[in-house]
Structures are given as C-alpha cells and as structure tokens.
C-alpha cells in the first residue's frame, strides 16, 4: 500500500469554517524545537519546521 499524504493549508480550514458559520476563537502552533528533538533525535533534520496546530472554533448559529 502506498502512503498518501494530504496537505491542508490553514486557509482551507479558515475558508471552509467561514462557509459553515464558524468563527476561529484560538489557534496554537508548534515547530520542531530542541525539547522535541531531545525526545526524538530523528526529528533534528526538521528543526524549526511546523509540526502541529490546534484550532478552537465556535459555531455562530
């Protein structure tokens, strides 16, 4: 089975939420940093690269 990767740009999330009457309340992002690399040495090649995000939404209806 071939690995499939999907890239969803932040604008995809924002624009879709707007269409269904959601408002972004909060957003947090993380990048690969020293503490991350200390736990997973193989991630060193990704230093300062975005790795995760979390968004909190509120329905407007």
Secondary structure by P-SEA (a helix, b strand, c coil): cbbbbbbbcaaaaaaaaaaacccccbbbbbcccaaaaaacccccccccccccbbbbbbbcc
